[in-house]
Every structure is written in C-alpha cells, then in structure tokens.
Amino acid sequence: MTIPHETPAARNGFRKDMQTRHLVMLAIGGTIGTGLFLASGFTVSQAGPLGAVIAYALGALMIYCVMTCLGELAVQMPETGSFSHYASRFIGPATGYTVAWLYWLSWAVAIGSELLGAGVLMERWIPGVPVWIWAALFGVVVTVNNLFSVRAFAETEFWLSLIKVITVLVFIIVGALAVFGVLGHTDPATTGLANFHREGWFPTGFGSIALALLAVAFAFAGTEVIGIAAGESRNPQRDIPRALRATVVRLVLFFIGTILVICLLLPREQAGLSESPFVTVFSNIGIPYAADVMNFVIITALISAANSGLYAAARMLWSLGDQGQLPRLFARLTRRGTPVNAILFSMLGGVAALMSSIWAADTVYLVLVSIAGFAIVAVWLSIAACQMLFRRAWLRDGGRLEDLGYRVRWYPWAPLGALLSCTLACIGIAFDPQQRIALYVSIPFIALCYAGYYATALYKSRLARHENTEALPAELGERA
C-alpha cells in the first residue's frame, strides 16, 4: 500500500485550488453557526453552567479524536467525497453507499434550515417580505457561488467565516473584561464564579451532561469537511495536517472560551433558544446595538453554513456517481472543475427540506432533522473505524509507520475514544424524549440504504449476465 501519486480529483478534473487558509476557514465556517450562536444557550439551560463547560470540553476531546483519525486517512488518500471512499474500501461498498447518503441528507436538511433561518432574521429589518423570498434569494447566491469555481467558493467562505471568527474573538475579549469588572455593570450575585454554584454545581442533575453532549456533538459537526476538500487541495500532504491542527486548536479555544464567558455572565434562567446568548450577554453588559450586530453576524453564519453545506453535499453525491452507484451524470464536471449536476440536485434537496420545514414542520421535517442529527455521529463512527482498518492493512502489507504523512497520536486510544464517545452519543439519544425519534427513523433509513444498494447491485448483475448471454450467440456466429 503506497501513497497515491494521483488522486481521483486530479483524474476527473477537479481544480486543486484549496490552500491551507481555505481549508481552515471552510471547517470553521461549517462548524461555527447556530450551534454556537444560538444552541449554546440551550446547553447552559439544560446542563447548568458547570455542566455546559464539561459537556463542551468532552465534545472538544471527541472531535479531536475523530479529526486525528480523519487526518491520517486524508493525507494518505486525499479523495473528494472521502468518507464514502474510505468506508467502501475498508468496511464494504454497501457501508460506503449508506455513509454517503446519510452525510448528503444531513447537509441537504441543513441547507434548508439555514436558508429558512436567514430569511426569518431578515424580517427584523425588512418586515412584510415573505420569508421564502429571502430564502430563495440566498439560495440562488449560494448556488451560483458553488457553480462558478472552487476558488470563488473558497474565497467567499473564507471571508464569511472570518466575520464569525472576529465576532467570537470580540465576544470573548469583551466578556473577559466584563467578568473582571473592567467593562459594564454586572450583578455579582449572578455573574462570575458565583453563577456556577448559585443553584448548586449541577442544578439539573449530573446526567444532564450526557444529554447536553448530544447537542454539543452536533455543534461541532462540519469540521470533517476538511476530509471532503482534501482532493481539491494543492498539496494535501502539507495542507491537511496544518489545517487539522489549526482548526482543532481554534475551535477548542473558540467554543470553550465562548461557553466560559456565557456561563460566567449569563444566569441559567436567562439562557435558552428564544434569544442568542451573545445578544443577551452584550445587552446585559450595555453594548449598544447588540441585537442588530448579532442579527447581521448570525445571518452571515447561516449563509456560510449553507454555502459549505452545499459544497459538502455535492461532493458526496459526486462520489456516488464516480463510483458508479448513481448515474454518471452526477460525476460530470464543468471546465472550472465544479460538479454542476451534483450541486443542482443537492440544492433541490435543500429546497425540499426548506418546503417541508414550512408546511410539514411536525412530520416530514422532524423526521429529516432527526436523521440528519444522527447521521453526523454515524459518519464520525465510520471515520474512526476506517482509520483502524487502514492502519491494520498498512502494517499487514509491509508499510512502515515512519512513512505515513500524518500519524494518529496515542493510537489506538484516539480511535477507540472516538468509537466509544460516538457510540455513547447514539445510545444517549434513546434517553432523551425530544431526540428519541432520531433512532426510530434513522435505523430504518440506514436499513433502506443497505437494501437499496444490494437491490441495485443485483439488478446490475442480472443485466450484465443478460447482455453477455445475448452477445454470446452473435460472437459464435461471427466465428463461424
């Protein structure tokens, strides 16, 4: 087993326009979104201040274990649509097919929800315009940006993500100044360390940390996009390790720093999903126009997430076409190296999710969201499993650890930690009545994917035998 000199992206015409800064911002852009700007308040209300900090710390450890596994695979085999290829190669083609569809669906649902959220937030400034018009407008912008070129997509995502990064840094700095009494006027009884034990160290019970961990895991979702973009990197052996290290370090600092500030300045009873904790904290400190500033930032965060989501979904669909598991039209690329049919079909999936969120929020959309949330953890499970199987195959075929371009630290504890934490997250869903539906719909969906793969494979096999049977008499006639 050797390091490939030519990746599938190069063979099929993908442009290698991704640089390290693009990969880092692509991963950060896909991760820092409503999970941090809005859902972090829900985590605090669910687990309490100390519980939320512990949950985010455990989530950071989990994402490190997953990403270091992905790093070893992506550096050695930089493939566009990487998760599907790795699962097909090391676990089985049916699993690769299922992983691809799970990941595609998770992002298709995300695209619809992000566009809807951006449209709803626009009503603050321009009321009276239907939400679907704003969603459609942002959807066109995101689609055109993805269709134009990989370079245009990467640059747009870089600057959109930079806005979010700057906002998070300002929030952490301003919050730290408020904690130490340099800025604003805060109540000592409900802020600072007093906020941690004001209601007891674990006001909602220690077990609530496990339930909060599920929401935290989904907040970190999007980091794995680095693996998908590896095939379009200029120098994956150099860029992927740099991007992984930079991304994991930044995300840990941003998420842990943000949740610490929120927990030190925001009383638990004021946290929730009704308002962004960023807005509440800024307002409590006395920052003027905090609501409008955060409204703008969250809109850019949603557009950025939809932008990177369309990129990831289209590449996963392209990988299915490239492997012959979907019609070859999904593997076609434009002269600029963009999978146009995969992009348009993925956006149609996003539009369908958007429509279901408007007209069938309690039925169809609830099922889609449940599958999407479960899918992320399932993909992470496949990444850890593939890394262990790859390492075993590498050593069995005579490969040396010194020859690996990127090597998992603390092997096998890192992949085992990823497998254990992801499995516990999946099991934990069963104990949360609000998230239990994810198991009820995801397990049948996975079974349907496997059944679909084997049914398609059986049909192709019978078709090939039929064609061979028809060709044999003609061949015998020619010989005669």
VENVENGI-V635173 format. One record per residue. N is the residue number from 1. RES is the residue in one small letter. PSI is psi in degrees with one decimal (999 if undefined). BURIAL is + if it has 9 or more other ideal C-beta (glycine too) atoms within 8 Angstrom, else -. D_CENTER is the distance of its C-alpha to the mean C-alpha in Angstrom with 2 decimals. Layout:
[[N RES PSI BURIAL D_CENTER] [N RES PSI BURIAL D_CENTER]]
//
This chain:
[[1 m 121.1 - 29.65] [2 t 163.0 - 29.31] [3 i 124.9 - 26.84] [4 p 137.9 - 26.48] [5 h -18.8 - 28.21] [6 e 126.1 - 26.62] [7 t 160.9 + 23.09] [8 p -32.9 + 22.39] [9 a -40.9 + 21.04] [10 a -40.5 + 24.45] [11 r -34.3 - 26.39] [12 n 6.4 + 24.89] [13 g 7.9 - 25.10] [14 f 140.1 + 21.73] [15 r 135.1 + 22.54] [16 k 72.0 + 21.75] [17 d 0.8 + 21.17] [18 m 127.7 + 18.21] [19 q 173.0 + 19.59] [20 t -43.9 + 18.42] [21 r -34.6 - 18.10] [22 h -43.8 + 15.94] [23 l -42.8 + 13.51] [24 v -49.2 + 13.48] [25 m -29.8 + 13.10] [26 l -44.5 + 10.41] [27 a -43.9 + 8.15] [28 i -40.7 + 9.85] [29 g -36.5 + 9.71] [30 g -16.4 + 6.03] [31 t -48.1 + 6.38] [32 i 103.9 + 9.98] [33 g -140.6 + 10.53] [34 t -24.5 + 12.27] [35 g -33.0 + 10.97] [36 l -45.7 + 13.25] [37 f -25.1 + 15.73] [38 l -52.5 + 16.57] [39 a -17.1 + 15.33] [40 s -32.3 + 16.64] [41 g -38.7 + 20.05] [42 f -39.1 + 19.56] [43 t -41.8 + 18.75] [44 v -44.6 + 21.99] [45 s -29.3 + 24.01] [46 q -41.3 + 22.88] [47 a -7.3 + 23.41] [48 g 165.4 + 25.69] [49 p -52.8 + 25.47] [50 l -40.5 + 25.95] [51 g -38.4 + 23.79] [52 a -41.9 + 20.83] [53 v -44.0 + 21.38] [54 i -42.9 + 21.63] [55 a -42.2 + 18.47] [56 y -34.4 + 16.43] [57 a -42.5 + 18.41] [58 l -38.6 + 17.65] [59 g -38.4 + 13.89] [60 a -39.5 + 14.29] [61 l -40.4 + 16.40] [62 m -45.0 + 14.05] [63 i -30.0 + 11.18] [64 y -45.2 + 14.12] [65 c -42.2 + 15.38] [66 v -44.4 + 12.31] [67 m -32.5 + 11.92] [68 t -33.2 + 15.68] [69 c -44.3 + 15.77] [70 l -35.9 + 13.37] [71 g -44.5 + 15.63] [72 e -40.4 + 18.72] [73 l -45.5 + 17.57] [74 a -34.7 + 16.19] [75 v -40.3 + 19.35] [76 q -35.4 + 21.66] [77 m 75.4 + 20.20] [78 p 102.9 + 18.21] [79 e 137.6 + 17.15] [80 t 129.0 + 15.33] [81 g 41.7 + 13.18] [82 s -43.7 + 13.56] [83 f -41.7 + 12.26] [84 s -44.3 + 14.67] [85 h -45.0 + 17.45] [86 y -45.3 + 17.30] [87 a -39.5 + 17.37] [88 s -38.7 + 20.15] [89 r -41.0 - 22.09] [90 f -21.2 + 22.08] [91 i -50.3 + 21.68] [92 g 149.3 - 22.90] [93 p -32.2 + 22.35] [94 a -38.9 + 21.95] [95 t -40.9 + 19.03] [96 g -42.1 + 17.44] [97 y -44.3 + 18.11] [98 t -43.2 + 16.64] [99 v -42.2 + 13.35] [100 a -45.7 + 13.10] [101 w -37.4 + 13.96] [102 l -46.0 + 11.72] [103 y -39.9 + 8.55] [104 w -46.1 + 10.43] [105 l -38.5 + 11.43] [106 s -40.3 + 8.25] [107 w -33.0 + 7.49] [108 a -43.3 + 11.28] [109 v -40.6 + 11.62] [110 a -41.6 + 9.20] [111 i -48.0 + 11.37] [112 g -44.4 + 14.43] [113 s -37.1 + 13.81] [114 e -42.7 + 12.94] [115 l -40.1 + 16.07] [116 l -44.0 + 18.09] [117 g -41.3 + 17.34] [118 a -39.3 + 18.41] [119 g -40.6 + 21.47] [120 v -42.0 - 22.45] [121 l -27.0 + 22.37] [122 m -22.5 + 24.58] [123 e -21.8 + 27.26] [124 r -37.8 - 28.01] [125 w -36.9 - 29.53] [126 i 79.5 - 30.66] [127 p 156.8 - 31.53] [128 g -21.5 - 32.95] [129 v 127.8 + 30.59] [130 p 142.3 - 28.76] [131 v -37.5 + 25.05] [132 w -25.2 + 24.39] [133 i -45.7 + 26.13] [134 w -42.3 + 23.79] [135 a -41.9 + 20.75] [136 a -41.1 - 22.46] [137 l -48.2 - 23.34] [138 f -34.5 + 19.88] [139 g -40.3 + 18.70] [140 v -43.9 - 21.50] [141 v -46.7 + 20.68] [142 v -41.0 + 17.05] [143 t -47.5 + 18.43] [144 v -40.6 - 21.30] [145 n -39.4 + 19.28] [146 n -33.7 + 17.24] [147 l -30.6 + 20.54] [148 f -59.4 + 22.66] [149 s 159.0 + 21.46] [150 v -38.0 + 18.72] [151 r -45.1 - 20.63] [152 a -42.5 + 20.67] [153 f -47.6 + 16.95] [154 a -42.0 + 16.40] [155 e -42.0 + 19.14] [156 t -45.0 + 18.07] [157 e -34.0 + 14.55] [158 f -47.8 + 16.41] [159 w -36.2 - 18.75] [160 l -41.7 + 16.50] [161 s -33.6 + 14.41] [162 l -36.0 + 17.84] [163 i -43.8 + 18.96] [164 k -41.1 + 16.34] [165 v -44.7 + 17.14] [166 i -42.2 - 20.83] [167 t -45.1 + 20.58] [168 v -42.8 + 19.03] [169 l -44.7 + 21.73] [170 v -41.7 - 24.44] [171 f -44.7 + 23.45] [172 i -43.4 + 23.71] [173 i -48.7 - 26.99] [174 v -41.5 + 28.55] [175 g -41.4 + 27.60] [176 a -40.8 + 29.17] [177 l -37.9 + 32.27] [178 a -38.7 + 32.54] [179 v -39.5 + 32.25] [180 f 7.4 - 35.15] [181 g 11.8 - 37.15] [182 v -30.0 - 37.22] [183 l 137.1 - 35.63] [184 g 179.3 + 36.09] [185 h 111.0 - 37.87] [186 t 156.4 + 36.11] [187 d 116.6 - 37.65] [188 p -23.5 - 38.17] [189 a -22.9 - 38.18] [190 t 10.6 + 34.60] [191 t 170.5 + 32.95] [192 g -157.8 - 32.63] [193 l -23.7 - 33.00] [194 a -28.5 + 35.08] [195 n -24.0 + 32.03] [196 f -36.7 + 30.76] [197 h 10.5 - 33.92] [198 r -39.3 - 35.30] [199 e 13.0 - 34.37] [200 g 155.7 - 34.30] [201 w -36.4 - 31.70] [202 f 80.0 + 29.75] [203 p -24.6 - 30.91] [204 t 11.3 - 28.78] [205 g 148.5 - 29.33] [206 f -31.3 - 27.72] [207 g -19.8 - 25.93] [208 s -19.7 + 23.84] [209 i -40.4 + 21.80] [210 a -40.4 + 20.52] [211 l -38.5 + 19.52] [212 a -28.3 + 17.89] [213 l -30.2 + 15.88] [214 l -47.1 + 13.95] [215 a -36.1 + 12.96] [216 v -42.0 + 12.30] [217 a -42.6 + 9.98] [218 f -28.0 + 7.81] [219 a -32.0 + 8.43] [220 f -6.8 + 7.09] [221 a 139.2 + 3.56] [222 g -21.9 + 2.29] [223 t -32.5 + 5.70] [224 e -4.6 + 6.09] [225 v -24.4 + 6.46] [226 i -40.5 + 9.83] [227 g -37.4 + 10.91] [228 i -37.4 + 10.71] [229 a -6.0 + 12.63] [230 a -37.2 + 15.09] [231 g -14.3 + 17.44] [232 e 18.0 + 17.93] [233 s 145.4 + 18.68] [234 r -41.0 - 22.36] [235 n 81.5 - 22.85] [236 p -33.8 + 20.03] [237 q -26.3 + 22.38] [238 r -44.1 - 22.70] [239 d -39.9 + 19.59] [240 i -49.6 + 16.90] [241 p -41.9 + 18.64] [242 r -47.1 + 19.22] [243 a -40.3 + 15.70] [244 l -49.1 + 14.42] [245 r -47.6 - 17.25] [246 a -40.9 + 16.98] [247 t -48.9 + 13.28] [248 v -44.7 + 13.67] [249 v -46.6 - 17.02] [250 r -43.6 + 16.08] [251 l -41.1 + 13.18] [252 v -46.3 + 15.63] [253 l -44.3 - 18.40] [254 f -48.2 + 16.70] [255 f -48.2 + 15.35] [256 i -42.9 + 18.53] [257 g -43.5 + 20.78] [258 t -47.0 + 19.54] [259 i -31.6 + 19.85] [260 l -45.9 + 23.23] [261 v -44.9 + 24.53] [262 i -45.2 + 23.54] [263 c -27.0 + 25.18] [264 l -24.4 + 28.23] [265 l -12.8 + 28.85] [266 l 113.7 + 27.62] [267 p 144.2 + 29.70] [268 r -35.1 + 27.80] [269 e -15.9 - 29.69] [270 q -4.7 - 28.37] [271 a 151.5 + 24.67] [272 g -161.7 - 22.74] [273 l -2.4 - 20.80] [274 s -25.7 - 23.82] [275 e 148.3 - 23.29] [276 s 131.9 + 20.90] [277 p -24.0 + 22.10] [278 f -45.1 + 22.17] [279 v -44.4 + 24.74] [280 t -45.7 + 26.69] [281 v -47.2 + 26.97] [282 f -41.3 + 27.98] [283 s -41.5 + 30.45] [284 n -35.8 + 31.92] [285 i -31.2 + 32.48] [286 g 23.8 - 34.10] [287 i 121.9 + 31.88] [288 p 149.0 - 33.16] [289 y 27.7 - 31.03] [290 a -41.1 + 28.02] [291 a -43.3 + 26.89] [292 d -40.4 + 27.15] [293 v -46.0 + 25.44] [294 m -30.0 + 22.41] [295 n -43.3 + 22.47] [296 f -45.2 - 22.20] [297 v -42.5 + 19.42] [298 i -35.4 + 17.27] [299 i -45.6 + 18.06] [300 t -34.0 + 16.95] [301 a -41.4 + 13.68] [302 l -42.6 + 13.16] [303 i -40.7 + 14.41] [304 s -43.8 + 12.24] [305 a -40.1 + 9.00] [306 a -37.5 + 10.86] [307 n -51.5 + 11.97] [308 s -30.7 + 8.91] [309 g -41.7 + 7.64] [310 l -39.4 + 11.16] [311 y -50.2 + 11.21] [312 a -43.5 + 8.53] [313 a -43.2 + 10.22] [314 a -40.4 + 13.56] [315 r -35.1 + 13.31] [316 m -38.9 + 12.51] [317 l -38.9 + 15.44] [318 w -40.1 + 17.50] [319 s -36.1 + 17.20] [320 l -39.8 + 18.70] [321 g -38.6 + 21.42] [322 d -32.4 + 22.06] [323 q 1.3 + 22.63] [324 g 13.4 - 24.94] [325 q -7.4 + 23.07] [326 l 164.3 - 22.96] [327 p 145.3 - 25.65] [328 r -16.5 - 25.90] [329 l -25.5 - 25.57] [330 f -15.0 + 21.76] [331 a 2.2 + 22.22] [332 r 140.9 + 24.47] [333 l 149.8 + 23.81] [334 t 175.9 - 25.64] [335 r -27.4 - 27.86] [336 r 1.4 - 25.20] [337 g 29.0 + 22.84] [338 t 136.7 + 20.43] [339 p 83.7 + 19.85] [340 v -46.7 + 21.46] [341 n -38.7 + 21.77] [342 a -37.3 + 18.19] [343 i -47.6 + 17.11] [344 l -41.5 + 19.74] [345 f -39.5 + 19.04] [346 s -38.5 + 15.31] [347 m -34.1 + 16.55] [348 l -39.9 - 19.12] [349 g -40.5 + 16.58] [350 g -40.0 + 15.05] [351 v -40.7 + 18.69] [352 a -42.3 + 19.51] [353 a -39.1 + 16.83] [354 l -45.8 + 18.23] [355 m -40.3 + 21.74] [356 s -31.0 + 21.12] [357 s -22.7 + 19.78] [358 i -44.6 + 23.07] [359 w -14.5 - 25.55] [360 a 49.1 + 24.23] [361 a -32.7 + 22.03] [362 d -1.2 - 23.68] [363 t -84.7 - 23.63] [364 v -48.4 - 21.50] [365 y -37.0 + 18.64] [366 l -40.1 + 18.68] [367 v -43.9 + 18.42] [368 l -43.6 + 15.45] [369 v -38.8 + 13.51] [370 s -45.2 + 14.67] [371 i -41.8 + 13.57] [372 a -44.0 + 10.02] [373 g -43.9 + 9.83] [374 f -32.9 + 11.70] [375 a -38.3 + 9.83] [376 i -47.7 + 6.81] [377 v -36.8 + 9.79] [378 a -39.9 + 11.77] [379 v -42.4 + 9.73] [380 w -38.9 + 9.97] [381 l -44.0 + 13.58] [382 s -35.4 + 14.22] [383 i -47.0 + 13.21] [384 a -41.9 + 15.68] [385 a -41.9 + 18.23] [386 c -37.0 + 18.20] [387 q -41.8 + 18.83] [388 m -39.9 + 21.79] [389 l -37.8 + 23.16] [390 f -46.5 + 22.88] [391 r -41.3 + 24.69] [392 r -43.9 - 27.35] [393 a -36.9 + 27.92] [394 w -48.8 + 28.13] [395 l -36.5 + 30.83] [396 r -34.5 - 32.60] [397 d 10.3 - 33.01] [398 g 6.4 - 34.61] [399 g 151.8 + 31.77] [400 r 142.8 - 32.08] [401 l -31.3 - 29.46] [402 e -20.9 - 30.89] [403 d -7.3 - 29.90] [404 l 132.3 + 26.14] [405 g -29.9 - 24.54] [406 y 133.6 + 22.06] [407 r 135.2 - 22.84] [408 v 127.7 + 21.10] [409 r 151.3 - 23.04] [410 w 37.9 - 24.60] [411 y 137.9 + 24.30] [412 p 11.3 - 24.33] [413 w -34.5 - 23.47] [414 a -53.0 + 19.97] [415 p -35.3 + 18.77] [416 l -38.1 + 20.94] [417 g -40.5 + 19.42] [418 a -44.6 + 15.88] [419 l -44.2 + 17.47] [420 l -48.3 - 19.46] [421 s -39.6 + 16.96] [422 c -39.0 + 14.45] [423 t -42.6 + 17.61] [424 l -37.0 + 18.92] [425 a -40.3 + 15.85] [426 c -42.3 + 16.36] [427 i -38.2 - 20.08] [428 g -25.6 + 19.82] [429 i -34.1 + 18.54] [430 a -22.1 - 22.05] [431 f 0.7 - 23.70] [432 d 111.1 + 22.05] [433 p -31.5 - 23.84] [434 q -26.4 - 21.25] [435 q -2.0 + 18.39] [436 r -28.5 + 20.78] [437 i -23.7 + 20.46] [438 a -38.6 + 17.08] [439 l -39.2 + 19.26] [440 y -34.7 + 21.94] [441 v -28.2 + 19.98] [442 s -41.2 + 17.31] [443 i -46.3 - 20.04] [444 p -34.7 - 22.20] [445 f -42.2 + 19.40] [446 i -43.5 + 18.73] [447 a -38.0 - 22.53] [448 l -39.1 - 22.80] [449 c -45.4 + 20.48] [450 y -44.3 + 22.68] [451 a -40.7 - 25.78] [452 g -40.2 + 24.78] [453 y -48.4 + 24.30] [454 y -34.6 + 27.65] [455 a -42.0 - 29.42] [456 t -42.4 + 28.39] [457 a -39.6 - 29.45] [458 l -41.1 - 32.73] [459 y -43.9 - 33.41] [460 k -38.5 - 32.91] [461 s -44.9 - 35.17] [462 r -37.7 - 37.86] [463 l -41.2 - 37.68] [464 a -40.5 - 38.12] [465 r -38.4 - 41.07] [466 h -42.4 - 42.62] [467 e -38.2 - 42.42] [468 n -36.4 - 43.95] [469 t -38.2 - 46.69] [470 e -32.5 - 47.58] [471 a -25.1 - 47.59] [472 l -47.3 - 49.92] [473 p -37.5 - 53.09] [474 a -39.5 - 52.71] [475 e -39.7 - 52.39] [476 l -36.7 - 55.50] [477 g -39.5 - 57.40] [478 e -39.2 - 56.70] [479 r -37.7 - 57.97] [480 a 999 - 61.08]]
//
